[in-house]
Amino acid sequence: MDSEELPPSVVGIIEYLAMMARGYDNHLKWNEQAKFKADLMHVRHRWTPVNTAAFRTRCLREGVREEDVAELVDWLEKAKAGRRLVPQASYRDFRFMTPAENPAPPRFSSRRDW
């Protein structure tokens, strides 16, 4: 998967992060990092099929600093491996508002859920 094959929602998130970093002397702020980590945890089906090399390439092409890209890729790899990331409390429930290409199947309630 090259960077052209990344899902549109992932490309949109990368573009958003790059735009926000440009506003701060090309440094990704802690709150944007927390948003990314929260989205990785809450919308796993968006990130599971993403190739980390394609993600890295697209981030660099958008102008994100190498240090920030390394951190984003590290979190992506951890999330794909099933590890838990803990964003700051104020962004714990955050999700990017881009539609997921592979929506999670609906979860039906049963008596056990009550």
N, C-alpha and C positions, 0 to 999 in steps of 0.2 A: 504494500500500500504506500504510494507516494503521497506528498502533501495535497495533490489535487484530489485524491480519493478520500480525504478526511470528510466525515459527515458535516453538512452545512452548519449544524448547531455548534460543533467543536470549532470550526473555522471562525464562526461569529464570536465565540468566547475568546479565542486567541486574539482576534482583532480588538476586542474590547480591552483585554488585559494590556495589549501593546499600546493602545490609545491612552489608557490611564497611566501607564509607566512614562510615556512621553511627557505628560503633564508634571512629572516629578523628576526631571533631569534623568529620565530613562531608568528610574529605580521603581520596582514594583513595591507599593506600600503594603504594610501588614494587613490592612483590611481587604485589599484585593486578593492577597494570598489566602486569607481566611475564607473569602467567598469561594475561591477555587477549591479549597479543601472540603468545604461543606458540600459543594456540588458533587465532588467526587464521591462523597459518602452517601448522599441522598439520591443521586441519579446514576447509579452504577451501570445500568444498562446503556447509558449514553457513552460511557468511557471504556467498557469492557472490550469492544472491537477495535479500539483506537490503537494503531501501531505507534509505539513510542518514538521510533526513528522519524516517522512522518510528522509526528507532533513536534519534535525538536526542530526539524527542518523548517516547518511553517512558522514556529515562534521566532527563530532566527531571521527568517525572511521578513517578518513583520517588524523587526528591529528591537526585539526584547534582548536585554543584556544576557550575556553568556551565563553569568552567575545566577540570574533569575530563572533562565531556561533550565539549568541543571537542577535547581530546586523543584521547579514544576514537574520535570520529568521524573525525578525521584519520587515525588508524591503520587504521580500517575502510576508508576511501577508498583509502589506499595499498595495502592488501591486495587490494582489489577490482581495482585497476589493475595487479596483478601484481608489485608491488614487494615486496621482502623486508624483514621486520622482524626485529630481533635482540633477543630478550629476554635478561635476565641469565642467566648460565650455570646457576644452580641451578634455573631453571624452563624451560630450553630444550626439554625433552621433555614439558611439561605439556599436558594436554587436559582440558577440563571433562567431567565424567562424565554429561552429559545425552545422550540418544540423538540422533543426527543424523536429520533428517527425510528427507533425500535421501542415503542412504549412497553412498559412492563405489563404483563397480563393482568387483567382485573383480579383482585383478591376478593373472593366471596366469603361472607361471614358464615360461621356455623355455630352451633350451640356451644362449642368449646371456647369460642371467642368471648362469650358472655361471661 
